[in-house]
Amino acid sequence: MVELSKWLKAPLPTEKFPPKKAQGCRAGSQSSVVAGYSFFKDGHTLRSDWSSPEFWISSIRKEDSGYYWCEALTASHSVSKQRHQSYIQVQTENQRIPVSGVFLETQPQGDQAVEGKMLVLVCSVAEGTGDTTFSWHRGDTRESLGQKIQRSQRAELEIPVIRESHAGGYYCTADNGYGLIQSEVVNVSVRIPVSHPVLTISTSGAQAFTGDVVELLCEDKRASPPILYRFYHENVTLGSTSVPFGGGASFNLSLTTGHSGNYACEADNGLGAHATGRTSPMSPSCHYAKLRLVRPFHGFSSPSGNRS
C-alpha cells in the first residue's frame, strides 16, 4: 500500500478564481512506486492512468466549478485512494471578458466632416471588461493619434479643428490584456465651405456699351460641390446657377441703360450660414465689381456728309 502524505493539492474551498486562467491540481506521494494517477470531478473521470502527478485545466470556466479529487495506482495495480475532496469555485462576479467587436465611428459621419469644425473619433467594443487601452491611428501611415485607458466599452478622441489634410482612413484598437483587436478602417472626407468667391466681368472691349453682352463669372476654387452661385445688380437678384461638380458659374447679361452700377455674386454650398449681398456688403461669401456703362456716340452729319 502506498502511503500518501497529501493526495490532492488544490485551492482552498474559500478561494475563487477568474475564468480563462490555467488552474491545476497535484497528487503527491512519499513513495516512488506509483505507476499512474487519475483525476476526478463531481464523480466524472477527467484523466485516468496519467503519468504526471499534475493535471491542468488550461482555460478554466464557470462550469468548471465543483469537487475535485485524485487516485494513485501502484505498480502492483493496487489502488490507494483518499476520499478527500477539494471544492474549486470559478469567480464570476468580476469576470474578465476579452474585448471583441471593436468598432470605429466618427461624429459627424465620415462624409459630412467640415473644414474648421471638430471631428470626434469614437472607438467602442461590443464586449470586454476591466481597464481597456484604446488607440487611434491613421489608416495610410499607421500614425498614432492618441491613446486612452478607461474602464469602459467606449472612448472618444477629439480633433478640435479639422483640415483638408485630415481626409483619409482611420482605425482604432482595443486591448484589455487578452490581446489587441483592431477595427475596420473608416474613411473621412473633408468638405470645404465657401470662403471668398471671385467675380469677374468680361466685356468684348475696353468699355461696355448698351446692347453689348457681358459675362459675369463667379468662382470659389476651394469650396466643395455642389455650389449654388447667385448674381446681383445693386442688391437685386439677376439669377442663379448650380454647379454640381465644382468650379465657377457664369451669367450672361445683355446691357441696357439701367445696367450701370455695382454687381455682386454669392457662393453657397450649404456648409454654414452665409449672408447675401443684399444684407451684408462685407459678406465673405460675396464679391463685388463695378460696371460703368458708356452710351454709343452716334455723332452728326455735316453738310458734306462726313461724320465729325
PyMOL commands that set and color helices and strands:
alter all, ss='L'
color gray80, all
select helices_A, chain A and resi 62-64+164-166+257-259
alter helices_A, ss='H'
color red, helices_A
select strands_A, chain A and resi 6-9+16-17+23-28+34-41+44-50+54-57+66-74+79-81+86-90+103-107+113-114+119-124+132-138+144-150+154-159+168-175+181-182+186-188+190-191+198-202+208-209+213-219+227-233+236-243+249-254+261-268+286-291+293-294
alter strands_A, ss='S'
color yellow, strands_A
deselect
rebuild
show_as cartoon
